[in-house]
Structure formats: structure tokens, C-alpha cells
């Protein structure tokens, strides 16, 4: 995840962050990553915050296991306040799968005209947890259950891989791993899953490649 962390740091420093993301996948580290990003924006440290952050709001499911329209109204009010100690006010919807249909439609209206200094991060296991209309508005970042995939075929840094080279990169990587398919079975499964995600969903190709450490 180091490459993904570095990339988000670069995006933040260059003021190029998207205004909304969906962090999805089996990894349990999605929420910590989102918190660390908020901490980086506010304090300059990309680590899980130990102290209270002024510019972050976390939305979780209620005792009934849902997130309703009232929570979205609070979210909207929070985002429209001008940040005091960070370039962004960050909202993390930790249990995106708990959003009701009405809440998702209300969130969609916010994303259609988002505040310039606002950042919303939805967290779920799959993209199917959200309505297609809402999901289409989000920059999707996949977090695998395991990390540490080594790519020895190419000598170039992943940051230099252009989007139109994505298929070639995957083919070359699979070719290397297939030299010992039994030993590399887990790695092969992971990269094949990435190929499906890149082709099926509107994922950011460069970010997906950079997170393959």
C-alpha cells in the first residue's frame, strides 16, 4: 500500500484529489487509510490519527444498521462549512452498504454540486453496495485482501506506466508469474481480479497499478 499512500500524498500536495471516492474491497484497512488521508491533510502525517481532527466527520450505521437521510443532511452541513486547519473537510461514510435508497439519492445531489473544499469517501466491500447512479459519480479505489504483489518483469516504476499500457503491463506480469503457477497462485488470482475491476468498472487505472507492491 506504500505506493498508493505516496500517490495520494502527491494528489493532495498538488491539489488534485477528486471530491468523492469509493474505497472498496476485502481489505480491513480501507477505513484506516481514509482516516490517515484526512490526518495527512490536517497535520501532514499519513498515519491513523491518535488525536481529534477538526476537519473530519465519520458517518456510521445506527443501531438499526442503516444510514438515513438525516445523516446525509448533517453531512451536507458539515461539508459546506469552510475548513480552518485543513484544505479539505473530509467525510468518511464508513458503512456505505447501510445507506438507504433515499440517503443515497440525497448524497447524489451533493455530489452533483460538491463544495470545492469538501471530500467524501464511501467505504464498502463491493461497488454493488451502492446505487449505480451514485456509484458512477465516485472515483473507485480497490483495496485487496492481501498486498505485497511483486512485479519483477518490468524495470520501470509503476508511476511511469501510461493508461494505454495497462493491458501490456498485465500480460507481462502474468507471463512472469506463470513460470511457477503453483507458487504464484495467490498473486495470479490477485492480478486477474485487478484486470476484471479495471475493465468492468470506472476504476483509476494508474492508482490500481501503483497499489500493486
Secondary structure by P-SEA (a helix, b strand, c coil): caaaaaaaaaaaaacccccbbbbcccccaaaaaaaaaaaaaccccccccccccccbbbbbbcccccccaaaaaaaaaaaaccccccccbbbbccccccccaaaaaaaaaaaacccccbbbbbbccccccccaaaaaacbbbbbcccccccccccccccccccccaaaaaaaaaaaaaacccccaaaaaaaaaaaaaaaacccccaaaaaaacc
